[in-house]
Structure formats: structure tokens, C-alpha cells
Amino acid sequence: MGKFDIAPVTDQKFPLKMWAMNLGMYEVTAKNWPEFFVRIRLYEELGNSPMLKYTETNEPVTITPELAKQHIGCRLGDMNEERAAWWLRIMNNRTRELEYAVEKFDGTVTFPGADGE
């Protein structure tokens, strides 16, 4: 099997850091690789796009438990978030993205801000 990287399919200057921040995990360990799998898979579902790419062909690859386990030892970022805090942050960001799309499409529509107004 070839080597896989965590990276968006689109070109980004610092793809690993960008995606790692979205995962809210410091590193992948023998203990937390299942959580790593769950977070990437959920993120892929939300974005309808794989987060991994095959390095030799740059083709997107959907995460599997096997691929997640192969990333043990991969350092991801500067923080660890509990799943509940991570999920709330991800869902709030995704909700704001969708609201913005509606407001951009129809200028008469406004959604309440983060403070409820």
C-alpha cells in the first residue's frame, strides 16, 4: 500500500496545519486513533470530500479505520479538544457557512448573530 497524507485535495500552502486545527487533536496515538478516525470521517461527511490524498497520484482517499491506525505518531497541532467542544465548534462554523450562503443569495434574509440578535 502506498503512502497517504492528511491534506485537502485543493492546493493550500499549509494543508496539514489547516486540517489539523479542524480536528482539535495534538497527535495520533495508539490510544486515540479511533477518535482520529471518527473526527476525520465526520468532517468528510460534512464537507462531502475526503481529507486524505494518495501522495503518488494526489487522488482523494476516504479515511478508513486501517488508514487512521497507520497515522499513529503523526503530530497534528497545538491543542486537544474534547469531542463535545470539537463538535460544537465544527457545527457552529458549518452553520455560519450555510447561513452566509443563504444571505449572500438573498440579501433580504438575515440570521441572528452569535449573541442571538
PDB file as gemmi writes it, atoms N, CA and C in Angstrom:
CRYST1    1.000    1.000    1.000  90.00  90.00  90.00 P 1                      
ATOM      1  N   MET A   1       0.844  -1.182   0.000  1.00  0.00           N  
ATOM      2  CA  MET A   1       0.000   0.000   0.000  1.00  0.00           C  
ATOM      3  C   MET A   1       0.881   1.235   0.000  1.00  0.00           C  
ATOM      4  N   GLY A   2       0.474   2.260  -0.710  1.00  0.00           N  
ATOM      5  CA  GLY A   2       1.241   3.491  -0.818  1.00  0.00           C  
ATOM      6  C   GLY A   2       1.101   4.370   0.403  1.00  0.00           C  
ATOM      7  N   LYS A   3       1.775   5.481   0.381  1.00  0.00           N  
ATOM      8  CA  LYS A   3       1.743   6.423   1.495  1.00  0.00           C  
ATOM      9  C   LYS A   3       0.574   7.384   1.324  1.00  0.00           C  
ATOM     10  N   PHE A   4      -0.075   7.691   2.434  1.00  0.00           N  
ATOM     11  CA  PHE A   4      -1.183   8.621   2.442  1.00  0.00           C  
ATOM     12  C   PHE A   4      -0.829   9.814   3.303  1.00  0.00           C  
ATOM     13  N   ASP A   5      -1.288  10.987   2.919  1.00  0.00           N  
ATOM     14  CA  ASP A   5      -1.064  12.204   3.682  1.00  0.00           C  
ATOM     15  C   ASP A   5      -2.402  12.811   4.059  1.00  0.00           C  
ATOM     16  N   ILE A   6      -2.405  13.493   5.184  1.00  0.00           N  
ATOM     17  CA  ILE A   6      -3.560  14.299   5.549  1.00  0.00           C  
ATOM     18  C   ILE A   6      -3.393  15.611   4.806  1.00  0.00           C  
ATOM     19  N   ALA A   7      -4.270  15.888   3.907  1.00  0.00           N  
ATOM     20  CA  ALA A   7      -4.172  17.135   3.156  1.00  0.00           C  
ATOM     21  C   ALA A   7      -5.467  17.340   2.395  1.00  0.00           C  
ATOM     22  N   PRO A   8      -5.868  18.574   2.229  1.00  0.00           N  
ATOM     23  CA  PRO A   8      -7.033  18.811   1.394  1.00  0.00           C  
ATOM     24  C   PRO A   8      -6.692  18.481  -0.058  1.00  0.00           C  
ATOM     25  N   VAL A   9      -7.705  18.158  -0.820  1.00  0.00           N  
ATOM     26  CA  VAL A   9      -7.487  17.844  -2.228  1.00  0.00           C  
ATOM     27  C   VAL A   9      -7.099  19.103  -2.988  1.00  0.00           C  
ATOM     28  N   THR A  10      -7.593  20.251  -2.545  1.00  0.00           N  
ATOM     29  CA  THR A  10      -7.244  21.512  -3.195  1.00  0.00           C  
ATOM     30  C   THR A  10      -5.883  21.980  -2.704  1.00  0.00           C  
ATOM     31  N   ASP A  11      -5.228  22.813  -3.466  1.00  0.00           N  
ATOM     32  CA  ASP A  11      -3.911  23.321  -3.083  1.00  0.00           C  
ATOM     33  C   ASP A  11      -4.049  24.312  -1.932  1.00  0.00           C  
ATOM     34  N   GLN A  12      -3.248  24.111  -0.917  1.00  0.00           N  
ATOM     35  CA  GLN A  12      -3.173  25.018   0.217  1.00  0.00           C  
ATOM     36  C   GLN A  12      -1.702  25.147   0.578  1.00  0.00           C  
ATOM     37  N   LYS A  13      -1.319  26.297   1.115  1.00  0.00           N  
ATOM     38  CA  LYS A  13       0.084  26.485   1.461  1.00  0.00           C  
ATOM     39  C   LYS A  13       0.505  25.591   2.628  1.00  0.00           C  
ATOM     40  N   PHE A  14      -0.335  25.488   3.646  1.00  0.00           N  
ATOM     41  CA  PHE A  14      -0.020  24.672   4.813  1.00  0.00           C  
ATOM     42  C   PHE A  14      -1.182  23.729   5.104  1.00  0.00           C  
ATOM     43  N   PRO A  15      -1.406  22.727   4.277  1.00  0.00           N  
ATOM     44  CA  PRO A  15      -2.601  21.897   4.423  1.00  0.00           C  
ATOM     45  C   PRO A  15      -2.673  21.108   5.725  1.00  0.00           C  
ATOM     46  N   LEU A  16      -1.563  20.559   6.194  1.00  0.00           N  
ATOM     47  CA  LEU A  16      -1.620  19.749   7.404  1.00  0.00           C  
ATOM     48  C   LEU A  16      -2.061  20.579   8.596  1.00  0.00           C  
ATOM     49  N   LYS A  17      -1.463  21.743   8.766  1.00  0.00           N  
ATOM     50  CA  LYS A  17      -1.822  22.608   9.890  1.00  0.00           C  
ATOM     51  C   LYS A  17      -3.291  23.017   9.804  1.00  0.00           C  
ATOM     52  N   MET A  18      -3.746  23.378   8.604  1.00  0.00           N  
ATOM     53  CA  MET A  18      -5.127  23.807   8.448  1.00  0.00           C  
ATOM     54  C   MET A  18      -6.096  22.698   8.863  1.00  0.00           C  
ATOM     55  N   TRP A  19      -5.900  21.515   8.351  1.00  0.00           N  
ATOM     56  CA  TRP A  19      -6.812  20.414   8.661  1.00  0.00           C  
ATOM     57  C   TRP A  19      -6.653  19.960  10.096  1.00  0.00           C  
ATOM     58  N   ALA A  20      -5.440  19.951  10.595  1.00  0.00           N  
ATOM     59  CA  ALA A  20      -5.218  19.516  11.968  1.00  0.00           C  
ATOM     60  C   ALA A  20      -5.964  20.410  12.946  1.00  0.00           C  
ATOM     61  N   MET A  21      -6.003  21.694  12.675  1.00  0.00           N  
ATOM     62  CA  MET A  21      -6.739  22.609  13.537  1.00  0.00           C  
ATOM     63  C   MET A  21      -8.212  22.241  13.552  1.00  0.00           C  
ATOM     64  N   ASN A  22      -8.721  21.778  12.432  1.00  0.00           N  
ATOM     65  CA  ASN A  22     -10.116  21.367  12.376  1.00  0.00           C  
ATOM     66  C   ASN A  22     -10.379  20.107  13.188  1.00  0.00           C  
ATOM     67  N   LEU A  23      -9.364  19.281  13.381  1.00  0.00           N  
ATOM     68  CA  LEU A  23      -9.545  18.032  14.114  1.00  0.00           C  
ATOM     69  C   LEU A  23      -9.451  18.211  15.621  1.00  0.00           C  
ATOM     70  N   GLY A  24      -8.793  19.266  16.094  1.00  0.00           N  
ATOM     71  CA  GLY A  24      -8.696  19.512  17.529  1.00  0.00           C  
ATOM     72  C   GLY A  24      -7.953  18.422  18.285  1.00  0.00           C  
ATOM     73  N   MET A  25      -6.918  17.861  17.658  1.00  0.00           N  
ATOM     74  CA  MET A  25      -6.133  16.809  18.298  1.00  0.00           C  
ATOM     75  C   MET A  25      -4.658  17.171  18.207  1.00  0.00           C  
ATOM     76  N   TYR A  26      -3.904  16.871  19.269  1.00  0.00           N  
ATOM     77  CA  TYR A  26      -2.482  17.172  19.298  1.00  0.00           C  
ATOM     78  C   TYR A  26      -1.696  16.182  18.442  1.00  0.00           C  
ATOM     79  N   GLU A  27      -1.959  14.893  18.616  1.00  0.00           N  
ATOM     80  CA  GLU A  27      -1.299  13.880  17.811  1.00  0.00           C  
ATOM     81  C   GLU A  27      -2.134  12.611  17.807  1.00  0.00           C  
ATOM     82  N   VAL A  28      -1.819  11.729  16.878  1.00  0.00           N  
ATOM     83  CA  VAL A  28      -2.492  10.436  16.791  1.00  0.00           C  
ATOM     84  C   VAL A  28      -1.654   9.436  17.583  1.00  0.00           C  
ATOM     85  N   THR A  29      -2.300   8.778  18.532  1.00  0.00           N  
ATOM     86  CA  THR A  29      -1.606   7.809  19.379  1.00  0.00           C  
ATOM     87  C   THR A  29      -2.282   6.446  19.265  1.00  0.00           C  
ATOM     88  N   ALA A  30      -1.648   5.449  19.862  1.00  0.00           N  
ATOM     89  CA  ALA A  30      -2.236   4.104  19.883  1.00  0.00           C  
ATOM     90  C   ALA A  30      -3.554   4.105  20.647  1.00  0.00           C  
ATOM     91  N   LYS A  31      -3.727   5.051  21.549  1.00  0.00           N  
ATOM     92  CA  LYS A  31      -4.957   5.138  22.337  1.00  0.00           C  
ATOM     93  C   LYS A  31      -6.066   5.917  21.621  1.00  0.00           C  
ATOM     94  N   ASN A  32      -5.699   6.989  20.896  1.00  0.00           N  
ATOM     95  CA  ASN A  32      -6.744   7.861  20.345  1.00  0.00           C  
ATOM     96  C   ASN A  32      -6.965   7.727  18.830  1.00  0.00           C  
ATOM     97  N   TRP A  33      -6.304   6.783  18.164  1.00  0.00           N  
ATOM     98  CA  TRP A  33      -6.505   6.687  16.712  1.00  0.00           C  
ATOM     99  C   TRP A  33      -7.967   6.465  16.338  1.00  0.00           C  
ATOM    100  N   PRO A  34      -8.781   5.727  17.165  1.00  0.00           N  
ATOM    101  CA  PRO A  34     -10.198   5.606  16.787  1.00  0.00           C  
ATOM    102  C   PRO A  34     -10.915   6.970  16.755  1.00  0.00           C  
ATOM    103  N   GLU A  35     -10.577   7.850  17.704  1.00  0.00           N  
ATOM    104  CA  GLU A  35     -11.173   9.198  17.714  1.00  0.00           C  
ATOM    105  C   GLU A  35     -10.713   9.986  16.496  1.00  0.00           C  
ATOM    106  N   PHE A  36      -9.458   9.831  16.128  1.00  0.00           N  
ATOM    107  CA  PHE A  36      -8.920  10.450  14.912  1.00  0.00           C  
ATOM    108  C   PHE A  36      -9.745  10.017  13.706  1.00  0.00           C  
ATOM    109  N   PHE A  37     -10.019   8.721  13.598  1.00  0.00           N  
ATOM    110  CA  PHE A  37     -10.849   8.207  12.502  1.00  0.00           C  
ATOM    111  C   PHE A  37     -12.235   8.849  12.517  1.00  0.00           C  
ATOM    112  N   VAL A  38     -12.877   8.845  13.672  1.00  0.00           N  
ATOM    113  CA  VAL A  38     -14.238   9.389  13.776  1.00  0.00           C  
ATOM    114  C   VAL A  38     -14.278  10.854  13.366  1.00  0.00           C  
ATOM    115  N   ARG A  39     -13.332  11.642  13.851  1.00  0.00           N  
ATOM    116  CA  ARG A  39     -13.351  13.079  13.544  1.00  0.00           C  
ATOM    117  C   ARG A  39     -13.112  13.344  12.059  1.00  0.00           C  
ATOM    118  N   ILE A  40     -12.168  12.641  11.479  1.00  0.00           N  
ATOM    119  CA  ILE A  40     -11.937  12.848  10.041  1.00  0.00           C  
ATOM    120  C   ILE A  40     -13.155  12.407   9.256  1.00  0.00           C  
ATOM    121  N   ARG A  41     -13.719  11.251   9.599  1.00  0.00           N  
ATOM    122  CA  ARG A  41     -14.860  10.735   8.830  1.00  0.00           C  
ATOM    123  C   ARG A  41     -16.054  11.674   8.953  1.00  0.00           C  
ATOM    124  N   LEU A  42     -16.318  12.190  10.149  1.00  0.00           N  
ATOM    125  CA  LEU A  42     -17.409  13.152  10.309  1.00  0.00           C  
ATOM    126  C   LEU A  42     -17.152  14.412   9.499  1.00  0.00           C  
ATOM    127  N   TYR A  43     -15.915  14.885   9.536  1.00  0.00           N  
ATOM    128  CA  TYR A  43     -15.565  16.083   8.780  1.00  0.00           C  
ATOM    129  C   TYR A  43     -15.726  15.837   7.280  1.00  0.00           C  
ATOM    130  N   GLU A  44     -15.342  14.653   6.813  1.00  0.00           N  
ATOM    131  CA  GLU A  44     -15.525  14.299   5.398  1.00  0.00           C  
ATOM    132  C   GLU A  44     -17.006  14.290   5.032  1.00  0.00           C  
ATOM    133  N   GLU A  45     -17.829  13.753   5.915  1.00  0.00           N  
ATOM    134  CA  GLU A  45     -19.274  13.722   5.665  1.00  0.00           C  
ATOM    135  C   GLU A  45     -19.842  15.134   5.561  1.00  0.00           C  
ATOM    136  N   LEU A  46     -19.428  16.011   6.463  1.00  0.00           N  
ATOM    137  CA  LEU A  46     -19.921  17.396   6.443  1.00  0.00           C  
ATOM    138  C   LEU A  46     -19.505  18.126   5.171  1.00  0.00           C  
ATOM    139  N   GLY A  47     -18.271  17.891   4.738  1.00  0.00           N  
ATOM    140  CA  GLY A  47     -17.755  18.591   3.568  1.00  0.00           C  
ATOM    141  C   GLY A  47     -17.937  17.837   2.270  1.00  0.00           C  
ATOM    142  N   ASN A  48     -18.456  16.606   2.371  1.00  0.00           N  
ATOM    143  CA  ASN A  48     -18.663  15.767   1.196  1.00  0.00           C  
ATOM    144  C   ASN A  48     -17.383  15.624   0.374  1.00  0.00           C  
ATOM    145  N   SER A  49     -16.240  15.508   1.095  1.00  0.00           N  
ATOM    146  CA  SER A  49     -14.957  15.421   0.416  1.00  0.00           C  
ATOM    147  C   SER A  49     -13.936  14.731   1.312  1.00  0.00           C  
ATOM    148  N   PRO A  50     -13.148  13.814   0.763  1.00  0.00           N  
ATOM    149  CA  PRO A  50     -12.108  13.159   1.563  1.00  0.00           C  
ATOM    150  C   PRO A  50     -11.045  14.145   2.038  1.00  0.00           C  
ATOM    151  N   MET A  51     -10.473  13.862   3.217  1.00  0.00           N  
ATOM    152  CA  MET A  51      -9.391  14.687   3.749  1.00  0.00           C  
ATOM    153  C   MET A  51      -8.025  14.111   3.440  1.00  0.00           C  
ATOM    154  N   LEU A  52      -7.959  12.867   3.001  1.00  0.00           N  
ATOM    155  CA  LEU A  52      -6.683  12.253   2.688  1.00  0.00           C  
ATOM    156  C   LEU A  52      -6.457  12.256   1.188  1.00  0.00           C  
ATOM    157  N   LYS A  53      -5.187  12.226   0.830  1.00  0.00           N  
ATOM    158  CA  LYS A  53      -4.842  12.086  -0.581  1.00  0.00           C  
ATOM    159  C   LYS A  53      -3.720  11.076  -0.710  1.00  0.00           C  
ATOM    160  N   TYR A  54      -3.704  10.367  -1.783  1.00  0.00           N  
ATOM    161  CA  TYR A  54      -2.639   9.426  -2.075  1.00  0.00           C  
ATOM    162  C   TYR A  54      -1.480  10.237  -2.623  1.00  0.00           C  
ATOM    163  N   THR A  55      -0.326  10.186  -1.983  1.00  0.00           N  
ATOM    164  CA  THR A  55       0.768  11.091  -2.330  1.00  0.00           C  
ATOM    165  C   THR A  55       1.311  10.877  -3.737  1.00  0.00           C  
ATOM    166  N   GLU A  56       1.263   9.656  -4.238  1.00  0.00           N  
ATOM    167  CA  GLU A  56       1.831   9.399  -5.564  1.00  0.00           C  
ATOM    168  C   GLU A  56       0.967   9.916  -6.703  1.00  0.00           C  
ATOM    169  N   THR A  57      -0.349   9.928  -6.502  1.00  0.00           N  
ATOM    170  CA  THR A  57      -1.250  10.354  -7.583  1.00  0.00           C  
ATOM    171  C   THR A  57      -2.055  11.602  -7.238  1.00  0.00           C  
ATOM    172  N   ASN A  58      -2.008  12.028  -5.964  1.00  0.00           N  
ATOM    173  CA  ASN A  58      -2.792  13.161  -5.483  1.00  0.00           C  
ATOM    174  C   ASN A  58      -4.295  12.890  -5.530  1.00  0.00           C  
ATOM    175  N   GLU A  59      -4.674  11.628  -5.646  1.00  0.00           N  
ATOM    176  CA  GLU A  59      -6.095  11.258  -5.676  1.00  0.00           C  
ATOM    177  C   GLU A  59      -6.666  11.272  -4.261  1.00  0.00           C  
ATOM    178  N   PRO A  60      -7.904  11.734  -4.106  1.00  0.00           N  
ATOM    179  CA  PRO A  60      -8.525  11.727  -2.783  1.00  0.00           C  
ATOM    180  C   PRO A  60      -8.824  10.300  -2.321  1.00  0.00           C  
ATOM    181  N   VAL A  61      -8.717  10.098  -1.014  1.00  0.00           N  
ATOM    182  CA  VAL A  61      -8.967   8.800  -0.410  1.00  0.00           C  
ATOM    183  C   VAL A  61      -9.813   9.006   0.841  1.00  0.00           C  
ATOM    184  N   THR A  62     -10.924   8.314   0.947  1.00  0.00           N  
ATOM    185  CA  THR A  62     -11.760   8.379   2.136  1.00  0.00           C  
ATOM    186  C   THR A  62     -11.089   7.613   3.272  1.00  0.00           C  
ATOM    187  N   ILE A  63     -11.102   8.190   4.456  1.00  0.00           N  
ATOM    188  CA  ILE A  63     -10.467   7.566   5.619  1.00  0.00           C  
ATOM    189  C   ILE A  63     -11.149   6.236   5.953  1.00  0.00           C  
ATOM    190  N   THR A  64     -10.357   5.294   6.395  1.00  0.00           N  
ATOM    191  CA  THR A  64     -10.848   4.011   6.902  1.00  0.00           C  
ATOM    192  C   THR A  64     -10.176   3.794   8.267  1.00  0.00           C  
ATOM    193  N   PRO A  65     -10.703   2.892   9.079  1.00  0.00           N  
ATOM    194  CA  PRO A  65     -10.010   2.600  10.342  1.00  0.00           C  
ATOM    195  C   PRO A  65      -8.562   2.163  10.102  1.00  0.00           C  
ATOM    196  N   GLU A  66      -8.317   1.378   9.077  1.00  0.00           N  
ATOM    197  CA  GLU A  66      -6.956   0.929   8.766  1.00  0.00           C  
ATOM    198  C   GLU A  66      -6.031   2.117   8.479  1.00  0.00           C  
ATOM    199  N   LEU A  67      -6.493   3.061   7.661  1.00  0.00           N  
ATOM    200  CA  LEU A  67      -5.670   4.233   7.347  1.00  0.00           C  
ATOM    201  C   LEU A  67      -5.458   5.101   8.580  1.00  0.00           C  
ATOM    202  N   ALA A  68      -6.501   5.233   9.402  1.00  0.00           N  
ATOM    203  CA  ALA A  68      -6.371   6.033  10.620  1.00  0.00           C  
ATOM    204  C   ALA A  68      -5.296   5.442  11.522  1.00  0.00           C  
ATOM    205  N   LYS A  69      -5.305   4.136  11.680  1.00  0.00           N  
ATOM    206  CA  LYS A  69      -4.322   3.484  12.551  1.00  0.00           C  
ATOM    207  C   LYS A  69      -2.903   3.654  12.007  1.00  0.00           C  
ATOM    208  N   GLN A  70      -2.764   3.736  10.683  1.00  0.00           N  
ATOM    209  CA  GLN A  70      -1.452   3.942  10.077  1.00  0.00           C  
ATOM    210  C   GLN A  70      -0.867   5.311  10.415  1.00  0.00           C  
ATOM    211  N   HIS A  71      -1.690   6.236  10.910  1.00  0.00           N  
ATOM    212  CA  HIS A  71      -1.224   7.583  11.237  1.00  0.00           C  
ATOM    213  C   HIS A  71      -0.766   7.727  12.685  1.00  0.00           C  
ATOM    214  N   ILE A  72      -0.703   6.617  13.440  1.00  0.00           N  
ATOM    215  CA  ILE A  72      -0.188   6.689  14.810  1.00  0.00           C  
ATOM    216  C   ILE A  72       1.203   7.316  14.770  1.00  0.00           C  
ATOM    217  N   GLY A  73       1.401   8.299  15.632  1.00  0.00           N  
ATOM    218  CA  GLY A  73       2.677   9.019  15.682  1.00  0.00           C  
ATOM    219  C   GLY A  73       2.653  10.328  14.921  1.00  0.00           C  
ATOM    220  N   CYS A  74       1.615  10.568  14.154  1.00  0.00           N  
ATOM    221  CA  CYS A  74       1.501  11.812  13.391  1.00  0.00           C  
ATOM    222  C   CYS A  74       1.122  12.946  14.330  1.00  0.00           C  
ATOM    223  N   ARG A  75       1.953  13.960  14.384  1.00  0.00           N  
ATOM    224  CA  ARG A  75       1.673  15.139  15.199  1.00  0.00           C  
ATOM    225  C   ARG A  75       0.805  16.079  14.390  1.00  0.00           C  
ATOM    226  N   LEU A  76      -0.291  16.538  14.982  1.00  0.00           N  
ATOM    227  CA  LEU A  76      -1.289  17.296  14.237  1.00  0.00           C  
ATOM    228  C   LEU A  76      -1.340  18.776  14.560  1.00  0.00           C  
ATOM    229  N   GLY A  77      -1.242  19.137  15.803  1.00  0.00           N  
ATOM    230  CA  GLY A  77      -1.441  20.545  16.119  1.00  0.00           C  
ATOM    231  C   GLY A  77      -1.007  20.884  17.525  1.00  0.00           C  
ATOM    232  N   ASP A  78      -1.526  21.982  18.022  1.00  0.00           N  
ATOM    233  CA  ASP A  78      -1.100  22.523  19.302  1.00  0.00           C  
ATOM    234  C   ASP A  78      -2.122  22.350  20.413  1.00  0.00           C  
ATOM    235  N   MET A  79      -3.224  21.652  20.147  1.00  0.00           N  
ATOM    236  CA  MET A  79      -4.261  21.574  21.171  1.00  0.00           C  
ATOM    237  C   MET A  79      -4.992  20.249  21.101  1.00  0.00           C  
ATOM    238  N   ASN A  80      -5.632  19.917  22.207  1.00  0.00           N  
ATOM    239  CA  ASN A  80      -6.551  18.793  22.276  1.00  0.00           C  
ATOM    240  C   ASN A  80      -7.905  19.331  22.704  1.00  0.00           C  
ATOM    241  N   GLU A  81      -8.934  18.964  21.988  1.00  0.00           N  
ATOM    242  CA  GLU A  81     -10.299  19.350  22.346  1.00  0.00           C  
ATOM    243  C   GLU A  81     -11.081  18.086  22.666  1.00  0.00           C  
ATOM    244  N   GLU A  82     -11.879  18.159  23.720  1.00  0.00           N  
ATOM    245  CA  GLU A  82     -12.815  17.060  23.986  1.00  0.00           C  
ATOM    246  C   GLU A  82     -13.800  17.000  22.825  1.00  0.00           C  
ATOM    247  N   ARG A  83     -14.346  15.811  22.580  1.00  0.00           N  
ATOM    248  CA  ARG A  83     -15.231  15.647  21.427  1.00  0.00           C  
ATOM    249  C   ARG A  83     -16.401  16.624  21.448  1.00  0.00           C  
ATOM    250  N   ALA A  84     -17.038  16.839  22.598  1.00  0.00           N  
ATOM    251  CA  ALA A  84     -18.197  17.730  22.655  1.00  0.00           C  
ATOM    252  C   ALA A  84     -17.827  19.156  22.234  1.00  0.00           C  
ATOM    253  N   ALA A  85     -16.700  19.664  22.720  1.00  0.00           N  
ATOM    254  CA  ALA A  85     -16.264  21.012  22.352  1.00  0.00           C  
ATOM    255  C   ALA A  85     -15.900  21.065  20.879  1.00  0.00           C  
ATOM    256  N   TRP A  86     -15.230  20.033  20.392  1.00  0.00           N  
ATOM    257  CA  TRP A  86     -14.868  19.965  18.976  1.00  0.00           C  
ATOM    258  C   TRP A  86     -16.118  19.979  18.104  1.00  0.00           C  
ATOM    259  N   TRP A  87     -17.077  19.123  18.433  1.00  0.00           N  
ATOM    260  CA  TRP A  87     -18.293  19.014  17.628  1.00  0.00           C  
ATOM    261  C   TRP A  87     -19.064  20.333  17.627  1.00  0.00           C  
ATOM    262  N   LEU A  88     -19.169  20.982  18.776  1.00  0.00           N  
ATOM    263  CA  LEU A  88     -19.865  22.263  18.857  1.00  0.00           C  
ATOM    264  C   LEU A  88     -19.181  23.299  17.968  1.00  0.00           C  
ATOM    265  N   ARG A  89     -17.852  23.351  18.019  1.00  0.00           N  
ATOM    266  CA  ARG A  89     -17.112  24.311  17.175  1.00  0.00           C  
ATOM    267  C   ARG A  89     -17.327  24.023  15.694  1.00  0.00           C  
ATOM    268  N   ILE A  90     -17.231  22.771  15.306  1.00  0.00           N  
ATOM    269  CA  ILE A  90     -17.402  22.391  13.907  1.00  0.00           C  
ATOM    270  C   ILE A  90     -18.818  22.706  13.425  1.00  0.00           C  
ATOM    271  N   MET A  91     -19.806  22.338  14.220  1.00  0.00           N  
ATOM    272  CA  MET A  91     -21.198  22.579  13.807  1.00  0.00           C  
ATOM    273  C   MET A  91     -21.524  24.074  13.766  1.00  0.00           C  
ATOM    274  N   ASN A  92     -21.010  24.840  14.716  1.00  0.00           N  
ATOM    275  CA  ASN A  92     -21.244  26.289  14.683  1.00  0.00           C  
ATOM    276  C   ASN A  92     -20.618  26.910  13.440  1.00  0.00           C  
ATOM    277  N   ASN A  93     -19.403  26.503  13.117  1.00  0.00           N  
ATOM    278  CA  ASN A  93     -18.751  27.034  11.914  1.00  0.00           C  
ATOM    279  C   ASN A  93     -19.509  26.642  10.656  1.00  0.00           C  
ATOM    280  N   ARG A  94     -19.919  25.390  10.574  1.00  0.00           N  
ATOM    281  CA  ARG A  94     -20.656  24.918   9.387  1.00  0.00           C  
ATOM    282  C   ARG A  94     -21.998  25.636   9.266  1.00  0.00           C  
ATOM    283  N   THR A  95     -22.659  25.847  10.394  1.00  0.00           N  
ATOM    284  CA  THR A  95     -23.937  26.565  10.391  1.00  0.00           C  
ATOM    285  C   THR A  95     -23.748  27.982   9.873  1.00  0.00           C  
ATOM    286  N   ARG A  96     -22.692  28.666  10.342  1.00  0.00           N  
ATOM    287  CA  ARG A  96     -22.433  30.029   9.872  1.00  0.00           C  
ATOM    288  C   ARG A  96     -22.131  30.049   8.366  1.00  0.00           C  
ATOM    289  N   GLU A  97     -21.407  29.041   7.871  1.00  0.00           N  
ATOM    290  CA  GLU A  97     -21.130  28.961   6.432  1.00  0.00           C  
ATOM    291  C   GLU A  97     -22.423  28.839   5.632  1.00  0.00           C  
ATOM    292  N   LEU A  98     -23.335  28.014   6.109  1.00  0.00           N  
ATOM    293  CA  LEU A  98     -24.607  27.828   5.399  1.00  0.00           C  
ATOM    294  C   LEU A  98     -25.476  29.072   5.477  1.00  0.00           C  
ATOM    295  N   GLU A  99     -25.508  29.711   6.642  1.00  0.00           N  
ATOM    296  CA  GLU A  99     -26.268  30.946   6.779  1.00  0.00           C  
ATOM    297  C   GLU A  99     -25.722  32.026   5.845  1.00  0.00           C  
ATOM    298  N   TYR A 100     -24.420  32.143   5.772  1.00  0.00           N  
ATOM    299  CA  TYR A 100     -23.798  33.118   4.886  1.00  0.00           C  
ATOM    300  C   TYR A 100     -24.189  32.855   3.436  1.00  0.00           C  
ATOM    301  N   ALA A 101     -24.213  31.602   3.034  1.00  0.00           N  
ATOM    302  CA  ALA A 101     -24.596  31.259   1.659  1.00  0.00           C  
ATOM    303  C   ALA A 101     -26.016  31.717   1.364  1.00  0.00           C  
ATOM    304  N   VAL A 102     -26.917  31.552   2.315  1.00  0.00           N  
ATOM    305  CA  VAL A 102     -28.309  31.984   2.122  1.00  0.00           C  
ATOM    306  C   VAL A 102     -28.381  33.505   2.064  1.00  0.00           C  
ATOM    307  N   GLU A 103     -27.697  34.178   2.982  1.00  0.00           N  
ATOM    308  CA  GLU A 103     -27.716  35.642   2.996  1.00  0.00           C  
ATOM    309  C   GLU A 103     -27.095  36.232   1.737  1.00  0.00           C  
ATOM    310  N   LYS A 104     -26.060  35.595   1.239  1.00  0.00           N  
ATOM    311  CA  LYS A 104     -25.427  36.061   0.007  1.00  0.00           C  
ATOM    312  C   LYS A 104     -26.368  35.881  -1.186  1.00  0.00           C  
ATOM    313  N   PHE A 105     -27.098  34.792  -1.193  1.00  0.00           N  
ATOM    314  CA  PHE A 105     -28.045  34.523  -2.268  1.00  0.00           C  
ATOM    315  C   PHE A 105     -29.224  35.489  -2.220  1.00  0.00           C  
ATOM    316  N   ASP A 106     -29.743  35.741  -1.022  1.00  0.00           N  
ATOM    317  CA  ASP A 106     -30.918  36.586  -0.861  1.00  0.00           C  
ATOM    318  C   ASP A 106     -30.628  37.618   0.221  1.00  0.00           C  
ATOM    319  N   GLY A 107     -30.326  38.834  -0.197  1.00  0.00           N  
ATOM    320  CA  GLY A 107     -29.962  39.907   0.723  1.00  0.00           C  
ATOM    321  C   GLY A 107     -31.048  40.304   1.697  1.00  0.00           C  
ATOM    322  N   THR A 108     -32.275  39.841   1.493  1.00  0.00           N  
ATOM    323  CA  THR A 108     -33.349  40.173   2.436  1.00  0.00           C  
ATOM    324  C   THR A 108     -33.370  39.234   3.639  1.00  0.00           C  
ATOM    325  N   VAL A 109     -32.582  38.179   3.574  1.00  0.00           N  
ATOM    326  CA  VAL A 109     -32.552  37.194   4.652  1.00  0.00           C  
ATOM    327  C   VAL A 109     -31.391  37.519   5.596  1.00  0.00           C  
ATOM    328  N   THR A 110     -31.672  37.517   6.901  1.00  0.00           N  
ATOM    329  CA  THR A 110     -30.619  37.663   7.895  1.00  0.00           C  
ATOM    330  C   THR A 110     -30.853  36.637   8.998  1.00  0.00           C  
ATOM    331  N   PHE A 111     -29.781  36.124   9.517  1.00  0.00           N  
ATOM    332  CA  PHE A 111     -29.839  35.194  10.637  1.00  0.00           C  
ATOM    333  C   PHE A 111     -29.329  35.910  11.867  1.00  0.00           C  
ATOM    334  N   PRO A 112     -29.778  35.478  13.058  1.00  0.00           N  
ATOM    335  CA  PRO A 112     -29.267  36.112  14.275  1.00  0.00           C  
ATOM    336  C   PRO A 112     -27.769  35.855  14.412  1.00  0.00           C  
ATOM    337  N   GLY A 113     -27.069  36.814  15.008  1.00  0.00           N  
ATOM    338  CA  GLY A 113     -25.629  36.646  15.240  1.00  0.00           C  
ATOM    339  C   GLY A 113     -25.383  35.686  16.382  1.00  0.00           C  
ATOM    340  N   ALA A 114     -24.129  35.520  16.721  1.00  0.00           N  
ATOM    341  CA  ALA A 114     -23.742  34.606  17.785  1.00  0.00           C  
ATOM    342  C   ALA A 114     -24.370  34.996  19.119  1.00  0.00           C  
ATOM    343  N   ASP A 115     -24.664  36.293  19.282  1.00  0.00           N  
ATOM    344  CA  ASP A 115     -25.262  36.740  20.543  1.00  0.00           C  
ATOM    345  C   ASP A 115     -26.785  36.643  20.521  1.00  0.00           C  
ATOM    346  N   GLY A 116     -27.358  36.082  19.431  1.00  0.00           N  
ATOM    347  CA  GLY A 116     -28.804  35.894  19.347  1.00  0.00           C  
ATOM    348  C   GLY A 116     -29.550  37.060  18.744  1.00  0.00           C  
ATOM    349  N   GLU A 117     -28.839  38.122  18.365  1.00  0.00           N  
ATOM    350  CA  GLU A 117     -29.511  39.288  17.785  1.00  0.00           C  
ATOM    351  C   GLU A 117     -29.151  39.466  16.328  1.00  0.00           C  
TER     352      GLU A 117                                                      
END                                                                             
